[in-house]
Amino acid sequence: MIIDVSFQSSYSLEVLEKLGTEERYYYPSGVSHGGKDGLIVKVTHSKGESWIGVFAFGEISYKGLYGVYTTPNPDKFCVISRGAGYIVSSLNPNDWEEVDFIPIIDVRSIKSQSIIVFADFTDLIAYGENGIKWHTERVAHDSFKITEVTDRYLRGQFWNIRNEANETFEIDLLSGSQVGGRNQRNMK
């Protein structure tokens, strides 16, 4: 379980073992009358109201990540539940969206660019304060590894099945443009 509070927030989050007595919401539907089993998170906004979210486990891969993250938007948080991702308003539990990736296998909070970057097996997507900021082209055929994150770039490597060699890629965190990767020219 990863708990990442890199960004400033107006709420606190607590991962629970069982449901409490607070009002509860089940995701991905956002309803209060029941849903699937998942990661249980208690949300307390700085204005004092608490509620519980039950975030359904992802069903595609048991390798999916588990974590709770602050986001560039100080009122929204992110929960990753066995690879399924949800971004939810701490003020309004009905204001939520699914992260446009599944399964999520890596997450990086990058304060210098005010983004949170999600990785599945082949692509990367970045969310800023107001939603999706960029989405890469396919980086690898399957399973890449992030090896370095700076204030400006994200770098990684993958096994290229076509030439049977490790190759590298680099993503500009501001624009999402990439050098290297599955369909790109090799980096020098």
DAQUI-V926762 format. One record per residue. N is the residue number from 0. RES is the residue in one small letter. PSI is psi in whole degrees, -180 to 180 (999 if undefined). OMEGA is omega in degrees with one decimal (NA if undefined). D_LAST is the distance of its C-alpha to the last C-alpha in whole Angstrom. Layout:
<<N/RES/PSI/OMEGA/D_LAST> <N/RES/PSI/OMEGA/D_LAST>>
This chain:
<<0/m/128/177.2/37> <1/i/133/172.2/34> <2/i/112/-174.7/36> <3/d/113/-179.8/34> <4/v/46/-177.7/36> <5/s/-36/-176.2/33> <6/f/150/176.7/34> <7/q/141/-177.2/38> <8/s/163/178.8/40> <9/s/25/-175.2/44> <10/y/169/169.7/45> <11/s/152/-178.1/44> <12/l/141/177.8/43> <13/e/124/176.8/45> <14/v/129/-176.2/44> <15/l/156/175.4/48> <16/e/-30/-178.4/49> <17/k/165/-178.7/52> <18/l/144/174.3/53> <19/g/-163/-177.2/55> <20/t/-8/-178.7/58> <21/e/162/174.0/55> <22/e/141/-176.7/55> <23/r/153/179.5/52> <24/y/140/-179.1/50> <25/y/131/179.7/48> <26/y/139/30.8/45> <27/p/4/-178.2/43> <28/s/-26/-178.3/47> <29/g/14/180.0/47> <30/v/161/-177.7/51> <31/s/0/-175.0/53> <32/h/10/175.1/56> <33/g/155/-179.0/53> <34/g/-158/-177.6/50> <35/k/161/173.6/48> <36/d/151/178.9/47> <37/g/-171/177.9/44> <38/l/132/-177.3/43> <39/i/125/-177.1/46> <40/v/130/173.8/45> <41/k/129/-177.7/48> <42/v/126/176.1/47> <43/t/114/178.9/49> <44/h/154/-179.7/48> <45/s/-20/177.4/49> <46/k/-1/170.8/52> <47/g/-21/-178.0/53> <48/e/138/176.5/53> <49/s/150/173.2/52> <50/w/166/-178.2/51> <51/i/136/173.9/49> <52/g/136/174.0/47> <53/v/113/-171.7/46> <54/f/111/-173.9/43> <55/a/140/176.9/43> <56/f/142/172.5/41> <57/g/149/-174.7/38> <58/e/-1/-175.2/39> <59/i/-40/-174.7/36> <60/s/134/174.6/34> <61/y/-7/176.3/36> <62/k/-3/-178.5/32> <63/g/153/-175.0/32> <64/l/155/169.4/32> <65/y/131/177.0/35> <66/g/164/176.8/35> <67/v/131/-171.8/37> <68/y/141/164.5/35> <69/t/162/-179.0/36> <70/t/172/177.4/34> <71/p/-23/175.2/33> <72/n/117/-172.7/37> <73/p/-12/178.5/39> <74/d/-4/-177.6/42> <75/k/150/177.4/39> <76/f/168/-179.8/38> <77/c/137/174.1/36> <78/v/131/173.7/37> <79/i/121/-176.0/35> <80/s/99/-175.4/38> <81/r/48/173.8/36> <82/g/-14/176.7/33> <83/a/132/-175.7/35> <84/g/141/-179.1/35> <85/y/133/172.9/37> <86/i/125/-170.2/37> <87/v/144/173.5/41> <88/s/130/177.7/43> <89/s/-25/179.3/45> <90/l/-34/-174.7/47> <91/n/97/-177.5/48> <92/p/-15/176.9/47> <93/n/-7/176.7/48> <94/d/95/-175.3/45> <95/w/165/175.0/42> <96/e/153/173.1/39> <97/e/141/173.5/37> <98/v/134/-172.7/33> <99/d/45/180.0/32> <100/f/142/171.1/30> <101/i/134/-4.1/32> <102/p/147/174.7/31> <103/i/123/-178.0/29> <104/i/-10/177.2/28> <105/d/147/177.3/26> <106/v/137/176.7/27> <107/r/124/173.9/25> <108/s/124/-175.2/27> <109/i/93/-175.0/25> <110/k/-38/-176.2/28> <111/s/-27/179.7/26> <112/q/0/-176.8/25> <113/s/50/178.2/29> <114/i/158/169.3/27> <115/i/127/-173.5/27> <116/v/131/179.2/25> <117/f/142/177.2/26> <118/a/137/166.5/24> <119/d/-154/-178.0/26> <120/f/-19/-171.4/24> <121/t/-18/-171.7/22> <122/d/171/173.3/22> <123/l/147/175.8/22> <124/i/139/-179.2/24> <125/a/134/174.4/25> <126/y/134/174.1/29> <127/g/-163/-177.6/30> <128/e/-32/-175.1/34> <129/n/20/178.3/35> <130/g/-155/-175.6/33> <131/i/129/178.6/30> <132/k/-42/175.3/27> <133/w/163/178.8/24> <134/h/127/-178.0/23> <135/t/165/163.9/20> <136/e/172/179.6/20> <137/r/123/-176.9/20> <138/v/-40/-175.8/17> <139/a/162/174.8/18> <140/h/-39/179.7/21> <141/d/134/171.0/22> <142/s/93/171.0/22> <143/f/169/-178.0/19> <144/k/129/174.3/19> <145/i/126/-176.5/18> <146/t/-21/-177.7/17> <147/e/141/173.1/17> <148/v/124/176.2/18> <149/t/-175/176.3/19> <150/d/-18/-174.0/21> <151/r/-30/-173.1/18> <152/y/154/168.3/16> <153/l/130/-178.3/16> <154/r/153/179.2/13> <155/g/-177/178.3/14> <156/q/162/179.8/14> <157/f/161/176.2/16> <158/w/119/178.7/17> <159/n/111/-176.4/16> <160/i/-22/-178.6/20> <161/r/-41/-179.8/19> <162/n/8/176.7/17> <163/e/55/179.5/18> <164/a/154/172.0/15> <165/n/134/176.6/14> <166/e/163/-176.6/11> <167/t/164/174.5/10> <168/f/161/178.3/10> <169/e/132/-180.0/11> <170/i/128/173.2/14> <171/d/119/-174.5/16> <172/l/-23/178.9/19> <173/l/-45/-173.5/21> <174/s/-21/-174.6/20> <175/g/2/178.8/19> <176/s/150/-175.4/16> <177/q/151/171.1/13> <178/v/132/-175.3/10> <179/g/-178/-177.7/9> <180/g/-180/-171.9/13> <181/r/-48/-175.6/15> <182/n/11/-176.1/15> <183/q/165/175.4/12> <184/r/154/-179.4/9> <185/n/149/177.7/6> <186/m/147/178.3/4> <187/k/999/NA/0>>
